[in-house]
Amino acid sequence: MCLEEQKTTLRVAAQEKRYRTAREIGEKAATRIADHLVSGFGSQSGCVVSGYLAIGSEIDVLPALYELEACNLRAALPVVLRDGEPLIFRRWRQGLKLESGPLRTRHPAASSPEMKPDLLIIPLLAFDAEGYRIGWGGGFYDRTLIKLRAEKSVTAVGAAFSSQQVDKVPREDHDARLDWVVTEAGLTHF
């Protein structure tokens, strides 16, 4: 089986597993993940943390963003500009009006200032013990991490249910590695 077929097969299986887990423990897991992120990164006052608005069965990281903002981190959300380009990030606060973007995303309007995150909380379908993840296949976070890491020091944290861990994520040279994964069970550093 070629690498693309391996990735497609993994995406299908991982999406089904994540959906089942989200139904079983989604809300409880979101609270525990928030606690773990605050414990691990809440002392980084003044840093910019990017989260995301969960789509489908993705784990909800809004509780974590609320708590990290209470620790004086500044929150941002990703903006998809165009296919094939890295994401940008705009300032976000609780209650800020959002606009619709491509791929079922929502993000702050252009009037919200653009920011460069120090800490990125990233959704995923599956991850492995070496810190590699697989997402939907658009490469947005891979391109974004490569660009940001060329400009400054950033920390990439995958957000997942512990059931999303697999033995090995099929990968290519351009696939960016995570620094951490946070699950309902805790934080893991790679």
Secondary structure, DSSP 8 states (H G I E B T S, - for coil): --HHHHHHHHHHHHHHHHHHHHHHHHHHHHHHHHHHHHHHHTT-TT-EEE-----TTS---HHHHHHHHHTT-EEEEEE--STTS--EEEE--TT--EEE-STT-EEE-TTS-EE--SEEEE--SEE-TTS-EE-SSS-HHHHHHHHHHHHS--EEEEE--GGGB-S-----TT----SEEEETTEEEE-
